Amino acid sequence: MLKAREAVPSSRHGETPLYLGATAGMRLLNIENASASDAVFQAVEAALHSSPFSFRGARILSGQEEGAFGWVTVNYLDDRLTQGQETTGALDLGGASTQISFVSARFDGTESPDNLMNFRLYGNDYNLYTHSYLCYGKDQALRKMLALQTASGPTSLSDPCFHPGYIRTRDYSELYASPCVARSKPQASPRNFTLKGTGDFDSCRTAVKKIFDFSKCNFSRCSFNGVFQPELQGSFGAFSAYYFVLDFLNLTDTAAPMETIKDKLREYCATPWADMQRQHPSTKVKYLAEYCFSGTYILTLLTEGYNFTADTFKDITIIRKIKGSDAGWTLGYMLNLTNMVPAEAPDAPPLPHAGYVSVMVLTGLLLGVLLLFITYTLSKTQCSNPHKIV
Ligand SMILES: Nc1nc2c(ncn2[C@@H]2O[C@H](COP(=O)(O)OP(=O)(O)OP(=O)(O)O)[C@@H](O)[C@H]2O)c(=O)[nH]1
């Protein structure tokens, strides 16, 4: 809010619309404890009402909206909507949920209407496929994996997704305090357990894979958990935690062979925790400890979950910003609320600017020639009819 106050001239504060959108973290809190979620909104709304801006409301976005607005942002910033060009798909990884959104020639919503968002933007119609996986953001995905590993309520857990030498005491109540895992809390667990890293990428992949259910699909094709997903089409932009994690791991080059990516992760996960801390003294310890899991999760989600292959992986670009603006759902949401993206293309002038200039120059030239011709004809007439002396 302080940044906004500085960025917007104070004379314009009162006319600047302010909206608040909340995403999966709040969707989860709302499921878990609706009155706590309401209390958060009341407090936030009171604070925003007292800001100098024109506050116009706060609400929780649906997963579909979160995915679709991320797609609008990416394609708006890339100027793909005004031009009616082929669009870029959007991959968003948050802490609590993850979204995939793309336009597919093979998807019109017939097979799975819940995954369809229709847009008419700048005179073009888009049938957007979008799905949001609640509990598959990277923080909740880690909880899900740890929940599977601690189902029997052990006092100690050797975990391949953490570096060798990493040791941390985890509280059962804290780990299971999320609707994503609450129901699987072991009945008779001790108060806490000791998590010990073993740093083994291949075993980590096996453990991560278990949080996905590939066993059922009632559609012609699915990603995971019985969710319909048409065949992937076109290029994709992956942002938010995809960027944070892959940028840290130096794995943003998606054109690198899949084996190279795996080898790098293998080496990274196997690095002793003491070395990691020594090499990255200023990195937040929580992030540093979880990059092995997060990198492995991202690779598994993209390849096994969404079905990117060794061949199509290169169609993904890992992005943080486009033309200086953050890739993410927020800009798309604001563009939508402030009607900044019109349904129809603005009326195009009959001629482009250059066309007008050419017509003006040509008309000027013709008039000049005509004037010269008239002057010449008049002077000739006068020469051939010498003045008579009366
Ligand atoms: N490594 C790293 N992780 C970050 C950074 N900033 C945020 N994250 C993590 O990246 C994930 C995504 O964060 P956000 O983009 O804020 O997403 P979110 O609001 O949690 O998204 P939802 O799941 O939709 O609620 C979360 O797990 C954050 O903890 C960062 O600078 N570095």
Ligand as a Chemical Component Dictionary entry (heavy atoms), coordinates in Angstrom:
data_LIG
# 
_chem_comp.id                   LIG 
_chem_comp.type                 NON-POLYMER 
_chem_comp.pdbx_formal_charge   0 
_chem_comp.three_letter_code    LIG 
# 
loop_
_chem_comp_atom.comp_id 
_chem_comp_atom.atom_id 
_chem_comp_atom.alt_atom_id 
_chem_comp_atom.type_symbol 
_chem_comp_atom.charge 
_chem_comp_atom.model_Cartn_x 
_chem_comp_atom.model_Cartn_y 
_chem_comp_atom.model_Cartn_z 
_chem_comp_atom.pdbx_ordinal 
LIG N1  N1  N 0 11.997 -19.477 -3.104 1  
LIG C1  C1  C 0 11.121 -18.505 -3.005 2  
LIG N2  N2  N 0 9.846  -18.830 -2.801 3  
LIG C2  C2  C 0 8.955  -17.840 -2.696 4  
LIG C3  C3  C 0 9.316  -16.489 -2.808 5  
LIG N3  N3  N 0 8.190  -15.737 -2.675 6  
LIG C4  C4  C 0 7.186  -16.599 -2.471 7  
LIG N4  N4  N 0 7.632  -17.870 -2.474 8  
LIG C5  C5  C 0 6.877  -19.101 -2.297 9  
LIG O1  O1  O 0 6.313  -19.415 -3.564 10 
LIG C6  C6  C 0 5.014  -19.975 -3.394 11 
LIG C7  C7  C 0 4.029  -19.170 -4.183 12 
LIG O2  O2  O 0 3.854  -17.956 -3.583 13 
LIG P1  P1  P 0 2.756  -16.929 -4.118 14 
LIG O3  O3  O 0 3.009  -16.651 -5.559 15 
LIG O4  O4  O 0 2.687  -15.810 -3.169 16 
LIG O5  O5  O 0 1.431  -17.787 -4.145 17 
LIG P2  P2  P 0 0.260  -17.992 -3.098 18 
LIG O6  O6  O 0 -0.378 -16.692 -2.813 19 
LIG O7  O7  O 0 0.735  -18.841 -1.989 20 
LIG O8  O8  O 0 -0.696 -18.812 -4.078 21 
LIG P3  P3  P 0 -2.011 -19.628 -3.788 22 
LIG O9  O9  O 0 -1.613 -21.031 -3.692 23 
LIG O10 O10 O 0 -2.822 -19.404 -5.024 24 
LIG O11 O11 O 0 -2.663 -19.064 -2.566 25 
LIG C8  C8  C 0 4.769  -20.024 -1.904 26 
LIG O12 O12 O 0 5.140  -21.318 -1.488 27 
LIG C9  C9  C 0 5.719  -18.986 -1.330 28 
LIG O13 O13 O 0 6.161  -19.344 -0.034 29 
LIG C10 C10 C 0 10.688 -16.178 -3.042 30 
LIG O14 O14 O 0 11.089 -15.037 -3.160 31 
LIG N5  N5  N 0 11.548 -17.235 -3.117 32 
# 
loop_
_chem_comp_bond.comp_id 
_chem_comp_bond.atom_id_1 
_chem_comp_bond.atom_id_2 
_chem_comp_bond.value_order 
_chem_comp_bond.pdbx_ordinal 
LIG N1  C1  SING 1  
LIG C1  N2  DOUB 2  
LIG C1  N5  SING 3  
LIG N2  C2  SING 4  
LIG C2  C3  DOUB 5  
LIG C2  N4  SING 6  
LIG C3  N3  SING 7  
LIG C3  C10 SING 8  
LIG N3  C4  DOUB 9  
LIG C4  N4  SING 10 
LIG N4  C5  SING 11 
LIG C5  O1  SING 12 
LIG C5  C9  SING 13 
LIG O1  C6  SING 14 
LIG C6  C7  SING 15 
LIG C6  C8  SING 16 
LIG C7  O2  SING 17 
LIG O2  P1  SING 18 
LIG P1  O3  DOUB 19 
LIG P1  O4  SING 20 
LIG P1  O5  SING 21 
LIG O5  P2  SING 22 
LIG P2  O6  DOUB 23 
LIG P2  O7  SING 24 
LIG P2  O8  SING 25 
LIG O8  P3  SING 26 
LIG P3  O9  DOUB 27 
LIG P3  O10 SING 28 
LIG P3  O11 SING 29 
LIG C8  O12 SING 30 
LIG C8  C9  SING 31 
LIG C9  O13 SING 32 
LIG C10 O14 DOUB 33 
LIG C10 N5  SING 34 
# 
